[in-house]
Amino acid sequence: MSKKEQLEKLNNQMSACSLCALRKNCTRVVPGEGNPKAEIIFIGEAPGKKEDETGHPFVGAAGKFLNEMLSTINLKREDVYITNTVKCRPPQNRDPLPKEIKLCWLWLEQQVKIINPRIIITLGRHSMDRFVPGKKISIDHGKAFHQEIPGMGERTFFILYHPAAALYNGSLRETLIKDFKKIPKVLEKIKKEK
């Protein structure tokens, strides 16, 4: 089975998931989308209102900013894979609870195993905490870390602020763009190490 077919099968399983209470209150599951053979996976926190309505990740204002940043490094959404730590919208866009992130982990773990990216880019604190615990986003943004993850093996993680943070705090916009532009160099370094 191709990676595309494996992801389609997984997406169908996710759509039928009711492990946590989030599924009861959301319109639809938002599994993620992009290139099944992507070298880069972006992992955000949770779907928002627009994502819940459309079933696509990062389609609101934060998604537009993510698209802008991708173009600064000559990439499009179709070149990467974009998903979240939880696949259903939390009520009133609240932060996902640790229990919800834990229950949704099996889906995220399988996505990473199927795609097998060279680098995982965490967007925001919740995604960062899940993969590289003990870090502070205000200190560690724009840095790469190697981490052994049970079920996923050793992976490289690159920490970024969530694009939405730049929408609420204009001073973070330049920081995020500057950090984003480091991605090709980090990717090149990973390729040379392997």
C-alpha positions in Angstrom: 0.0 0.0 0.0 1.4 3.5 -0.9 1.9 6.2 1.7 -1.1 8.0 0.2 -3.3 5.0 0.6 -2.1 4.3 4.1 -2.9 7.9 5.1 -6.3 7.7 3.5 -7.1 4.6 5.5 -5.8 6.2 8.6 -7.9 9.4 7.9 -11.0 7.2 7.6 -10.2 5.6 11.0 -9.7 9.0 12.6 -13.0 10.2 11.2 -14.7 7.4 13.1 -12.8 8.0 16.4 -14.8 8.9 19.5 -12.1 8.3 22.2 -12.5 11.7 23.8 -15.3 14.2 24.3 -13.9 16.6 21.6 -15.6 14.5 18.9 -19.1 15.1 20.3 -18.8 18.9 20.0 -17.0 19.3 16.7 -18.4 19.4 13.2 -15.8 17.2 11.7 -12.4 15.5 12.3 -9.4 17.4 10.8 -6.8 14.7 10.2 -4.2 16.8 8.3 -3.2 17.1 4.7 -0.3 17.5 2.3 2.4 15.4 0.7 2.5 11.8 1.9 6.2 11.8 1.1 7.0 15.1 2.7 10.4 15.8 4.3 8.7 18.2 6.6 5.7 17.8 8.9 4.2 20.9 10.6 2.3 20.0 13.8 0.1 22.6 15.4 -2.1 22.4 18.4 -5.8 21.9 17.4 -8.2 22.8 14.7 -10.0 26.1 15.0 -13.4 27.3 13.8 -12.5 27.5 10.1 -10.7 24.2 10.2 -13.7 22.5 11.9 -16.0 23.9 9.2 -13.8 22.9 6.2 -12.0 19.7 7.5 -8.7 21.2 6.4 -5.8 22.3 8.8 -4.6 25.9 9.0 -7.1 27.6 6.7 -7.9 30.7 8.8 -5.7 33.8 9.3 -2.9 31.7 10.9 -3.0 29.4 7.9 -2.6 32.3 5.5 0.4 33.4 7.4 1.8 29.9 7.3 1.4 29.9 3.5 3.2 33.2 3.3 6.1 31.8 5.4 6.3 28.7 3.2 6.7 30.8 0.1 9.7 32.6 1.7 11.5 29.2 1.6 10.1 28.3 -1.9 7.6 25.7 -0.6 3.9 25.3 -1.0 1.4 23.5 1.2 1.5 20.6 -1.3 5.2 20.1 -0.5 4.8 19.5 3.2 2.4 17.8 5.6 0.3 19.8 8.0 -1.6 18.4 11.0 -2.3 19.1 14.8 -1.7 17.3 18.1 -5.5 16.8 18.4 -7.7 16.3 15.4 -11.0 17.8 16.7 -11.7 21.4 17.6 -11.8 22.1 21.4 -14.9 24.1 22.5 -14.5 27.9 22.1 -11.0 27.2 20.7 -9.7 26.5 24.2 -6.3 24.8 24.5 -6.4 21.0 24.1 -6.2 19.3 27.5 -3.3 16.9 28.3 -5.8 14.0 28.3 -7.1 14.9 24.9 -3.6 15.2 23.4 -2.7 11.8 25.0 -5.8 10.1 23.5 -5.1 11.6 20.0 -1.4 10.5 20.2 -2.0 7.2 18.4 -3.2 9.0 15.3 -0.3 11.5 15.3 2.2 8.6 15.9 0.9 6.7 12.9 1.0 9.8 10.7 4.6 10.4 11.5 5.5 6.7 11.0 3.8 6.6 7.5 5.2 9.9 6.2 8.6 9.4 7.9 9.7 13.0 7.6 13.3 14.3 8.0 12.1 17.0 10.3 9.1 17.7 12.5 8.3 21.4 13.0 6.3 22.1 16.1 4.0 25.1 15.9 3.3 26.4 19.4 3.7 25.4 23.0 1.4 22.3 23.1 3.1 20.7 20.1 6.5 21.5 21.5 5.7 20.1 24.9 4.5 16.9 23.4 7.8 16.2 21.6 10.5 18.1 23.4 9.3 18.5 27.0 11.1 20.8 29.3 11.8 23.5 26.7 10.6 27.1 26.8 9.3 28.4 23.5 10.4 31.9 24.4 14.0 30.6 24.7 14.1 27.6 22.3 12.2 28.9 19.3 14.2 28.7 16.1 16.3 25.8 17.4 16.5 22.1 16.3 16.5 19.2 18.8 17.1 15.5 18.4 14.7 13.5 20.6 14.0 9.7 20.9 10.2 9.3 20.8 8.8 5.9 21.8 7.1 4.3 18.8 8.7 6.9 16.4 12.4 6.5 17.0 14.9 9.3 16.9 13.5 12.4 15.3 14.6 16.0 14.6 12.3 18.7 15.9 12.4 22.4 15.1 10.5 24.7 17.4 8.5 27.6 16.1 5.9 29.9 17.6 2.4 29.2 16.4 1.5 31.4 13.4 -1.5 32.7 15.4 0.9 34.1 18.0 2.2 36.5 15.4 -1.4 37.6 14.6 -2.0 38.5 18.3 1.5 39.9 19.0 2.9 41.8 16.0 6.4 41.8 17.4 6.6 38.0 17.0 5.9 38.2 13.2 9.5 39.1 12.3 10.8 36.5 14.8 8.7 33.8 13.3 9.8 34.7 9.7 13.4 34.8 10.7 13.1 31.4 12.4 11.2 30.0 9.5 14.0 30.9 7.1 16.4 28.6 9.0 14.4 25.5 8.0 16.2 24.8 4.7 19.6 24.9 6.4 18.5 22.6 9.2 17.1 20.2 6.6 20.3 20.3 4.6 22.3 19.5 7.8 20.0 16.5 8.6 20.5 15.2 5.0 24.3 15.4 5.4 24.2 13.5 8.8 22.2 10.6 7.4 
